[in-house]
């Protein structure tokens, strides 16, 4: 009996995300994949340009396993640059464009990036960041910005159009790394989560199954969260699976009125924002009178205050609101609160996705009783492979054979999960656990508070005490500690109430919309 050609068999079983793009180009070649600033890019054109860019990178010496860093705002070149390394079996490393040069330099060096693709407007920052990174050999810059980077940079568009359109015959196993996504660093230095092709393919299939599958008519999604973030990356890649259109939005600052305009003019059917952004969108004057086609909205990446959830339900009654809960290391979604449960379980992050195993455990990895607080841990096909170059952090994260999320939650009698706090953010005061999210929700209900974050401050008697940083709804009349304590008298036990209220103009947030509590903690303990 003749042995089968295993290389052909293996190639026939592969489905990397570069292969997903080829599939989409065959099925939906003339359909628009991405739109930005009046320009459209079809699946067919995207597939060809990705091949050209991959060929050009290969000519520059980029190959399997090499890291290609991307420093860009949302734009049409971003999906090209995400997918081209994957076609070579290389690894894409999206970088937060809001970081300063020193922070970018850390990521470039930590990942060992050999190539960097830069938005022209960021060329000077990229030059400063890369000046001490020895691994970097190739730099491509858009919009004529190569002059701002330096003499060694190549022009992005010229490099793409001169690349070969011949298909690349490279078999990329789905177990190989596709992306290194650096965590948001809300507690310090970011770590690079290594996500494989298999992780991401399973994540999209599982989440699609959980949220109603593929629509009969192509959807139009608005992608306003940065594509370097796991939520933006995931939403942009979903177009390869569904053949849907993604409208990209980019602005130096978040302008909610512009978002509402795009909802209407682009006939957007779905979108994702973090809770602080939804609060601003819902407050746009006249939004209820606009001709909107939204039929699904979603939020995640941070805990949503009850006031924000109520505003979303009031402003968008026709669009079921889904909460997507998870983290970068899980590709990213682990739990979903479906639209039909949004009212009865308001504040919950829903139930675990099919195919992802969940436990809620104490510090000894013992399951806690329903209703009790514990850390949520995971197993499943979407779990990252490792933290890049950090074996000790990887071993700690996977202690006991489960991925430790760092999220403290409880599960109710119906199996719905409620986030209580981040494990690192929990305050222990006089032996009592204080969950910041609970205190924040209570303070958020004060009419004089527009935004709030609570952190622990060291105390010689109690160990720690809570401090509330608040943004005033009316800056001319900010809430005082006495105002807040009176408001909380019937809402929180005395030990949970803040010992100090610090009024600030805005809370420090990273590009994902998450509050940087380590900044507030440093300020509270200064």
C-alpha positions as CSV (number, residue, x, y, z in Angstrom):
1,X,0.0,0.0,0.0
2,X,1.4,3.4,-1.0
3,X,2.0,5.7,1.9
4,X,0.1,9.0,1.6
5,X,2.0,12.2,0.9
6,X,1.8,13.7,4.4
7,X,3.0,17.1,3.3
8,X,0.0,17.3,1.0
9,X,-2.3,15.9,3.7
10,X,-1.1,18.4,6.2
11,X,-1.3,21.3,3.8
12,X,-4.9,20.3,3.0
13,X,-5.8,20.5,6.7
14,X,-4.3,23.9,7.4
15,X,-6.4,27.0,8.0
16,X,-4.1,29.9,9.1
17,X,-5.6,33.4,9.0
18,X,-3.6,34.1,5.8
19,X,-5.5,31.1,4.3
20,X,-8.7,32.5,5.7
21,X,-8.0,35.6,3.6
22,X,-7.5,33.5,0.5
23,X,-10.8,31.8,1.2
24,X,-12.6,35.1,1.6
25,X,-11.0,36.4,-1.6
26,X,-12.4,33.4,-3.5
27,X,-15.8,33.6,-2.0
28,X,-16.3,37.4,-1.8
29,X,-13.6,38.8,-4.1
30,X,-15.5,41.9,-5.1
31,X,-17.1,42.6,-1.7
32,X,-15.7,45.4,0.3
33,X,-13.6,44.2,3.3
34,X,-12.5,47.5,4.8
35,X,-13.4,51.1,4.4
36,X,-11.6,54.1,5.6
37,X,-11.8,57.8,5.0
38,X,-13.7,57.4,1.7
39,X,-11.6,54.5,0.4
40,X,-12.6,50.9,0.0
41,X,-10.5,47.8,-0.1
42,X,-12.1,44.6,-1.5
43,X,-11.2,41.1,-0.3
44,X,-9.7,40.4,-3.7
45,X,-7.5,43.5,-3.6
46,X,-6.6,42.9,0.1
47,X,-5.5,39.3,-0.7
48,X,-3.3,40.5,-3.6
49,X,-1.7,43.3,-1.6
50,X,-1.0,41.0,1.3
51,X,0.8,38.6,-1.0
52,X,2.8,41.5,-2.4
53,X,3.8,42.8,1.0
54,X,4.7,39.3,2.2
55,X,6.9,38.8,-0.9
56,X,8.6,42.1,-0.3
57,X,9.3,41.3,3.3
58,X,10.7,37.9,2.3
59,X,13.0,39.7,-0.1
60,X,14.3,41.7,2.9
61,X,15.0,38.5,4.8
62,X,11.9,38.1,6.9
63,X,11.0,34.5,7.3
64,X,9.2,31.9,9.5
65,X,9.1,32.8,13.1
66,X,10.4,36.3,12.7
67,X,8.6,39.1,14.4
68,X,7.2,42.0,12.4
69,X,6.1,45.0,14.6
70,X,3.3,47.3,13.5
71,X,3.1,50.9,14.8
72,X,-0.1,52.3,13.2
73,X,-3.3,54.1,13.8
74,X,-6.4,52.5,12.3
75,X,-6.1,52.7,8.5
76,X,-6.4,50.5,5.4
77,X,-2.7,49.5,5.6
78,X,-3.1,48.0,9.0
79,X,-5.0,44.8,8.0
80,X,-2.5,44.4,5.2
81,X,0.4,44.5,7.6
82,X,-1.3,42.2,10.1
83,X,-1.8,39.5,7.5
84,X,1.3,39.7,5.4
85,X,3.7,38.2,8.1
86,X,1.2,35.4,8.7
87,X,1.5,34.4,5.0
88,X,5.2,33.9,5.6
89,X,4.8,32.0,8.8
90,X,6.2,35.1,10.6
91,X,4.6,36.7,13.7
92,X,2.8,40.1,13.8
93,X,3.4,42.3,16.8
94,X,0.9,45.2,17.0
95,X,2.2,48.1,19.1
96,X,0.2,50.7,21.0
97,X,0.7,53.9,19.1
98,X,0.0,56.0,22.1
99,X,3.1,54.8,24.0
100,X,6.2,57.0,24.3
101,X,9.4,56.1,22.6
102,X,10.9,54.3,25.6
103,X,7.8,52.0,26.0
104,X,7.8,51.2,22.3
105,X,11.5,50.4,22.5
106,X,10.9,47.9,25.3
107,X,8.3,46.0,23.2
108,X,10.5,46.0,20.1
109,X,13.5,44.7,22.0
110,X,11.4,42.2,24.1
111,X,9.8,40.7,21.0
112,X,13.1,40.8,19.0
113,X,11.3,42.4,16.1
114,X,13.4,42.2,12.9
115,X,11.0,44.4,10.9
116,X,8.8,47.4,11.7
117,X,6.0,49.0,9.7
118,X,5.2,52.5,10.8
119,X,2.4,55.1,10.2
120,X,4.1,58.1,8.7
121,X,2.8,60.4,11.4
122,X,4.6,58.3,14.0
123,X,7.9,58.1,12.2
124,X,9.8,60.4,14.5
125,X,8.7,58.5,17.6
126,X,9.5,55.2,15.9
127,X,13.0,56.4,15.1
128,X,13.7,57.3,18.7
129,X,12.2,54.0,19.9
130,X,14.2,51.9,17.5
131,X,17.6,53.6,17.8
132,X,18.8,51.1,20.4
133,X,17.0,47.9,19.1
134,X,19.7,45.8,17.5
135,X,17.3,43.1,16.1
136,X,15.6,45.6,13.8
137,X,16.7,45.2,10.2
138,X,13.8,46.5,8.0
139,X,11.6,49.5,8.4
140,X,8.7,50.5,6.1
141,X,6.9,53.9,6.6
142,X,3.7,55.1,5.0
143,X,2.7,58.5,3.6
144,X,6.2,59.7,2.7
145,X,7.2,59.6,6.4
146,X,10.4,57.6,5.7
147,X,12.4,60.9,5.6
148,X,11.3,61.5,9.2
149,X,12.5,58.1,10.3
150,X,15.9,58.2,8.7
151,X,17.9,57.1,5.7
152,X,17.4,53.4,6.2
153,X,13.6,53.4,6.0
154,X,11.7,52.2,2.9
155,X,8.5,53.7,1.5
156,X,5.6,51.4,2.3
157,X,3.5,51.9,-0.8
158,X,6.4,51.6,-3.2
159,X,7.5,48.4,-1.4
160,X,4.0,46.9,-1.7
161,X,3.4,47.6,-5.4
162,X,6.8,46.3,-6.5
163,X,6.2,43.0,-4.6
164,X,5.5,39.8,-6.5
165,X,1.8,38.7,-6.9
166,X,2.9,35.1,-7.3
167,X,1.2,32.9,-4.6
168,X,3.5,31.9,-1.8
169,X,3.6,28.2,-1.2
170,X,4.3,28.2,2.5
171,X,2.6,25.7,4.7
172,X,1.9,27.3,8.1
173,X,0.7,24.9,10.8
174,X,-2.2,26.4,12.8
175,X,-0.3,25.5,16.0
176,X,2.3,28.2,15.1
177,X,2.3,31.7,16.6
178,X,0.4,34.3,14.7
179,X,0.5,37.3,17.0
180,X,2.2,38.6,20.0
181,X,-0.2,40.9,21.7
182,X,1.2,42.9,24.6
183,X,-1.1,43.2,27.6
184,X,-2.2,46.7,28.5
185,X,0.1,47.1,31.4
186,X,-2.4,48.5,33.9
187,X,-0.2,47.1,36.7
188,X,3.3,47.8,35.2
189,X,5.4,46.4,32.3
190,X,3.4,44.7,29.6
191,X,3.8,41.0,28.8
192,X,3.6,39.5,25.3
193,X,0.7,37.0,25.0
194,X,1.5,34.5,22.2
195,X,-1.7,33.7,20.2
196,X,-1.6,30.9,17.6
197,X,-3.6,30.6,14.4
198,X,-5.6,27.9,16.0
199,X,-6.4,30.1,19.1
200,X,-7.9,32.8,16.9
201,X,-9.7,30.6,14.5
202,X,-11.4,28.8,17.4
203,X,-12.2,32.1,19.1
204,X,-14.0,33.4,16.1
205,X,-16.0,30.2,15.5
206,X,-16.9,29.8,19.2
207,X,-18.0,33.4,19.6
208,X,-19.9,33.3,16.3
209,X,-21.8,30.3,17.6
210,X,-22.6,32.0,20.9
211,X,-23.9,35.2,19.3
212,X,-26.2,33.9,16.6
213,X,-23.8,32.7,13.9
214,X,-23.3,34.3,10.5
215,X,-25.9,36.7,9.3
216,X,-27.5,36.0,5.9
217,X,-26.7,39.5,4.7
218,X,-23.2,40.9,5.1
219,X,-23.0,43.1,8.2
220,X,-21.2,46.4,8.4
221,X,-19.2,46.8,11.6
222,X,-17.7,50.0,12.8
223,X,-14.2,49.5,14.2
224,X,-13.2,52.5,16.3
225,X,-11.2,50.7,19.0
226,X,-7.5,50.6,18.1
227,X,-6.5,47.6,15.9
228,X,-3.4,47.0,18.0
229,X,-5.7,46.0,20.9
230,X,-7.0,42.4,21.0
231,X,-10.6,43.6,20.7
232,X,-9.8,45.6,17.5
233,X,-7.6,42.8,16.2
234,X,-10.3,40.2,16.8
235,X,-13.1,42.3,15.2
236,X,-11.0,43.1,12.1
237,X,-10.1,39.5,11.6
238,X,-13.8,38.4,11.9
239,X,-14.4,39.9,8.4
240,X,-12.3,37.0,7.0
241,X,-14.7,34.5,8.4
242,X,-18.0,36.2,7.6
243,X,-17.3,38.2,4.5
244,X,-18.5,41.3,6.3
245,X,-17.4,44.9,5.8
246,X,-15.5,46.8,8.5
247,X,-15.5,50.6,8.6
248,X,-12.3,51.8,10.3
249,X,-12.4,55.0,12.4
250,X,-9.3,56.9,13.6
251,X,-9.1,60.2,15.4
252,X,-6.5,61.7,17.8
253,X,-9.3,62.0,20.3
254,X,-12.5,60.1,20.7
255,X,-15.3,62.3,19.2
256,X,-18.7,60.6,20.0
257,X,-20.6,62.9,17.6
258,X,-18.5,61.6,14.8
259,X,-19.2,58.1,15.8
260,X,-23.0,58.7,15.6
261,X,-22.5,60.3,12.2
262,X,-20.7,57.2,11.0
263,X,-23.5,55.0,12.4
264,X,-25.9,56.8,10.1
265,X,-23.9,57.5,6.9
266,X,-22.2,54.1,6.8
267,X,-25.3,52.2,7.7
268,X,-23.5,50.4,10.5
269,X,-25.2,47.3,11.9
270,X,-22.8,46.4,14.8
271,X,-20.0,47.9,16.8
272,X,-18.0,47.5,20.0
273,X,-16.9,50.1,22.5
274,X,-15.6,50.2,26.1
275,X,-18.2,51.4,28.7
276,X,-16.7,54.9,29.0
277,X,-17.1,55.4,25.3
278,X,-20.7,54.1,25.3
279,X,-21.5,56.7,28.0
280,X,-20.3,59.5,25.8
281,X,-22.1,58.1,22.7
282,X,-25.4,57.8,24.6
283,X,-25.0,61.5,25.7
284,X,-24.8,62.9,22.1
285,X,-27.6,65.3,21.7
286,X,-30.4,64.1,19.4
287,X,-29.1,60.6,19.1
288,X,-32.6,59.1,19.5
289,X,-33.8,61.0,16.5
290,X,-31.1,59.7,14.1
291,X,-31.8,57.1,11.3
292,X,-29.7,54.3,12.7
293,X,-29.4,50.6,11.5
294,X,-27.7,49.1,14.5
295,X,-29.0,45.6,15.3
296,X,-26.3,44.5,17.7
297,X,-24.0,46.4,20.0
298,X,-21.4,45.2,22.4
299,X,-19.1,46.3,25.2
300,X,-16.2,45.0,27.2
301,X,-12.6,45.5,28.3
302,X,-13.8,47.2,31.6
303,X,-16.6,47.0,34.1
304,X,-19.7,48.9,33.0
305,X,-21.4,51.0,35.6
306,X,-25.2,50.4,36.0
307,X,-25.9,53.9,34.7
308,X,-24.1,53.2,31.5
309,X,-25.9,50.0,30.9
310,X,-29.3,51.7,31.5
311,X,-28.4,54.5,29.1
312,X,-27.5,51.9,26.4
313,X,-30.8,50.1,26.8
314,X,-32.7,53.4,26.6
315,X,-30.9,54.8,23.6
316,X,-30.7,51.6,21.5
317,X,-33.8,49.6,22.4
318,X,-33.8,47.9,18.9
319,X,-30.2,46.6,19.3
320,X,-29.5,43.7,21.7
321,X,-26.5,44.6,23.8
322,X,-23.9,41.9,24.2
323,X,-21.2,42.0,26.9
324,X,-18.0,40.4,25.8
325,X,-15.8,39.4,28.8
326,X,-12.3,38.0,28.7
327,X,-8.7,39.0,28.2
328,X,-5.9,39.1,25.7
329,X,-4.6,35.7,26.8
330,X,-7.9,34.0,25.9
331,X,-8.1,35.4,22.4
332,X,-10.0,37.3,24.0
333,X,-13.6,36.3,24.9
334,X,-14.6,33.8,27.5
335,X,-18.1,34.8,28.6
336,X,-20.9,36.6,26.8
337,X,-24.1,38.2,28.1
338,X,-26.6,37.8,25.4
339,X,-29.1,40.4,24.4
340,X,-32.1,38.5,25.8
341,X,-30.5,38.5,29.3
342,X,-29.3,42.1,29.2
343,X,-32.1,43.4,31.4
344,X,-32.7,40.5,33.8
345,X,-29.0,40.0,34.4
346,X,-27.8,43.6,34.0
347,X,-24.3,43.9,35.4
348,X,-23.4,40.3,34.8
349,X,-20.9,39.4,32.1
350,X,-23.0,36.4,31.1
351,X,-22.2,32.7,30.8
352,X,-19.0,30.9,29.6
353,X,-18.8,30.3,25.9
354,X,-19.2,26.7,24.6
355,X,-15.9,24.9,24.4
356,X,-14.2,27.0,27.1
357,X,-14.1,25.3,30.6
358,X,-14.4,27.6,33.6
359,X,-13.9,27.2,37.3
360,X,-14.1,29.7,40.1
361,X,-11.5,28.8,42.8
362,X,-9.9,29.9,46.0
363,X,-6.2,30.5,46.6
364,X,-5.7,26.7,47.0
365,X,-7.4,25.9,43.7
366,X,-10.5,24.6,45.5
367,X,-13.9,25.3,43.8
368,X,-15.9,27.9,45.8
369,X,-19.6,27.6,46.5
370,X,-22.1,29.3,44.2
371,X,-22.4,33.0,45.2
372,X,-18.9,33.0,46.8
373,X,-16.1,35.1,45.4
374,X,-13.1,33.4,43.8
375,X,-10.7,33.7,40.9
376,X,-12.0,32.6,37.5
377,X,-9.6,30.1,35.7
378,X,-9.9,28.7,32.2
379,X,-9.1,25.8,29.9
380,X,-9.8,25.7,26.2
381,X,-8.6,26.0,22.6
382,X,-8.5,29.8,22.7
383,X,-6.0,29.9,25.6
384,X,-2.7,31.5,24.6
385,X,0.4,29.4,24.1
386,X,2.7,31.4,26.5
387,X,4.1,34.7,27.5
388,X,6.8,35.6,25.1
389,X,10.3,35.1,26.7
390,X,8.8,34.9,30.2
391,X,8.8,31.2,31.3
392,X,8.3,32.0,35.0
393,X,5.3,34.3,34.3
394,X,3.9,31.5,32.0
395,X,4.4,28.9,34.7
396,X,2.7,31.1,37.2
397,X,-0.2,31.8,34.9
398,X,-0.8,28.1,34.2
399,X,-0.3,26.8,37.8
400,X,-2.3,23.7,38.3
401,X,-3.0,23.2,34.6
402,X,-5.5,26.1,34.3
403,X,-5.0,29.6,33.1
404,X,-5.3,32.1,36.0
405,X,-7.1,35.2,34.8
406,X,-6.6,37.4,37.9
407,X,-10.3,38.3,37.8
408,X,-12.3,37.8,41.0
409,X,-15.9,36.8,40.2
410,X,-18.9,35.0,41.6
411,X,-21.5,32.8,39.9
412,X,-25.2,33.1,40.6
413,X,-27.7,30.2,40.9
414,X,-28.4,30.5,37.1
415,X,-24.8,30.1,36.1
416,X,-24.3,33.8,35.3
417,X,-20.9,35.3,36.2
418,X,-20.5,38.7,38.0
419,X,-17.2,40.4,38.1
420,X,-16.2,41.6,41.5
421,X,-12.7,42.9,41.0
422,X,-9.2,42.3,39.7
423,X,-7.3,40.1,42.2
424,X,-4.5,42.7,42.3
425,X,-6.9,45.5,42.9
426,X,-8.7,44.0,45.9
427,X,-8.3,46.0,49.1
428,X,-7.9,44.1,52.4
429,X,-8.8,46.4,55.3
430,X,-8.8,45.2,58.8
431,X,-9.0,41.6,57.5
432,X,-12.1,42.4,55.4
433,X,-12.0,42.1,51.6
434,X,-13.1,45.3,49.8
435,X,-13.9,44.9,46.1
436,X,-13.2,48.1,44.2
437,X,-15.8,47.4,41.5
438,X,-18.6,47.3,44.2
439,X,-17.5,50.6,45.8
440,X,-17.2,52.2,42.3
441,X,-20.7,51.2,41.3
442,X,-22.1,52.7,44.5
443,X,-20.2,55.9,44.1
444,X,-21.1,56.1,40.4
445,X,-24.8,56.3,41.3
446,X,-24.1,59.7,43.0
447,X,-25.6,62.4,40.7
448,X,-22.5,64.6,41.1
449,X,-20.1,61.9,39.9
450,X,-19.3,61.4,36.2
451,X,-16.5,58.8,36.6
452,X,-14.8,57.1,39.5
453,X,-12.0,54.7,40.3
454,X,-11.2,53.3,43.8
455,X,-7.7,52.1,44.9
456,X,-6.2,51.1,48.2
457,X,-3.9,53.3,50.3
458,X,-1.6,51.9,52.9
459,X,-2.8,52.5,56.5
460,X,-0.8,51.8,59.7
461,X,-3.9,50.6,61.6
462,X,-6.1,48.9,59.0
463,X,-3.4,47.8,56.5
464,X,-5.3,49.4,53.6
465,X,-8.2,51.8,53.2
466,X,-10.1,52.8,50.1
467,X,-9.5,56.1,48.3
468,X,-11.9,57.3,45.6
469,X,-10.8,59.3,42.6
470,X,-13.8,61.0,41.0
471,X,-14.5,63.1,38.0
472,X,-17.2,65.7,38.8
473,X,-20.4,65.8,36.7
474,X,-20.2,69.6,37.3
475,X,-16.6,70.8,37.7
476,X,-17.9,74.0,39.3
477,X,-19.5,71.9,42.1
478,X,-17.5,68.8,42.7
479,X,-18.6,66.2,45.3
480,X,-16.9,66.3,48.7
481,X,-16.0,63.4,50.9
482,X,-19.0,64.3,53.1
483,X,-21.4,64.3,50.1
484,X,-20.1,60.8,49.0
485,X,-20.3,59.3,52.5
486,X,-23.8,60.5,53.0
487,X,-24.8,59.0,49.6
488,X,-23.2,55.6,50.6
489,X,-24.6,55.5,54.1
490,X,-27.5,53.2,53.0
491,X,-25.5,51.5,50.2
492,X,-22.3,50.2,51.6
493,X,-21.0,48.9,54.9
494,X,-18.8,51.5,56.8
495,X,-15.5,49.7,56.2
496,X,-16.1,49.8,52.4
497,X,-16.6,53.6,52.3
498,X,-13.7,55.7,51.0
499,X,-11.6,57.5,53.6
500,X,-10.7,60.2,51.0
501,X,-12.2,61.6,47.8
502,X,-9.8,63.1,45.3
503,X,-11.4,65.1,42.5
504,X,-9.6,64.9,39.2
505,X,-10.3,66.2,35.7
506,X,-10.0,62.8,34.1
507,X,-9.0,59.3,35.2
508,X,-5.8,58.0,33.6
509,X,-6.7,55.4,31.0
510,X,-4.7,53.4,28.5
511,X,-5.6,53.0,24.8
512,X,-8.0,50.2,25.7
513,X,-10.1,52.5,27.9
514,X,-9.0,50.7,31.1
515,X,-8.1,52.8,34.1
516,X,-4.4,52.7,35.0
517,X,-4.9,51.9,38.6
518,X,-1.2,51.7,39.3
519,X,-1.0,55.5,38.5
520,X,-3.8,56.2,41.0
521,X,-2.2,53.9,43.6
522,X,1.1,55.7,43.3
523,X,-0.7,59.0,43.8
524,X,-2.8,57.8,46.7
525,X,0.3,56.4,48.5
526,X,2.6,59.3,47.7
